Amino acid sequence: MIKAIIVDDELTAIKSLKWEIENFCNNVAVIDTFNNPLDAISAINYLKPDCVFLDIEMPEMDGFQLLESLNYKGFDLIITTAYDSYALKAFKENAIDYLLKPVDSDDLIKAVSKIQKNKTENLLGTELESVLKSISGNSNSSKIALPLSGKTIFIQPNEVLYCKSDGNYTTIHFKDEKKEVISKKIKEIEEAFPNKYFYRVHNSYLVNIHYISEFIKTDGFHILLENGETIPVSRQRKTELLRLLNN
């Protein structure tokens, strides 16, 4: 029997998915359900399920933050989402299944069949480990997951020129001149980006140092980016920035 936990901020979605499982997957036992991600973290670590059905788009804590907060990760993951966005490519690339809401019973049966196979072969959790590595931001080629309203986007660090703080929000400025506003403080964005490539040159600015073309010492300290934009540099961060640029 596959032990499963459902995590979704919408109670109606939990009820619907549980009904689908009980009626179409007699080899799955739903051992608990949660609409609070923090409660789910404690339960997953304690109960050690074989499978977690996880909604990625949740207001208090998104699915990626939940996964990264777990100590126990030896389970297969099935993403449940209402958004068939390009962001889901990262899961497909790592063989992580996802179910679009409302959940189709045939898709559910296929996903559960794969979990049953992985459990039999002692392979539970292998795909989860791969997807967490791919979105962790540990290298310049790793994708970073950023939650937007109603979706999560995956970006490569080298697509980003700089990030600008606006209180509890941060605007991401991309090389192709696109912008995305994230409902996270710049400190949280800084922690998600690889520090080998990004540096907080100012309280309000996090910059990809690969795109700095000039360091300017007129009227204070500034940097000139490859796209022609000028960013201020705080006096206390100048020395470390110059060290990074000279490496």
Secondary structure as UniProt FT lines:
FT   STRAND          2..7
FT   HELIX           11..24
FT   TURN            26..27
FT   STRAND          28..34
FT   HELIX           37..47
FT   STRAND          51..55
FT   HELIX           63..69
FT   STRAND          76..81
FT   HELIX           86..88
FT   HELIX           89..93
FT   TURN            94..95
FT   STRAND          97..100
FT   HELIX           105..120
FT   TURN            121..122
FT   TURN            124..125
FT   HELIX           126..134
FT   TURN            140..141
FT   STRAND          144..148
FT   TURN            149..150
FT   STRAND          151..155
FT   HELIX           157..159
FT   STRAND          160..166
FT   TURN            167..168
FT   STRAND          169..174
FT   TURN            175..176
FT   STRAND          179..182
FT   HELIX           186..192
FT   TURN            195..197
FT   STRAND          198..202
FT   TURN            203..204
FT   STRAND          205..208
FT   HELIX           209..211
FT   STRAND          212..216
FT   STRAND          221..225
FT   TURN            226..227
FT   STRAND          230..233
FT   HELIX           235..237
FT   HELIX           238..246
//
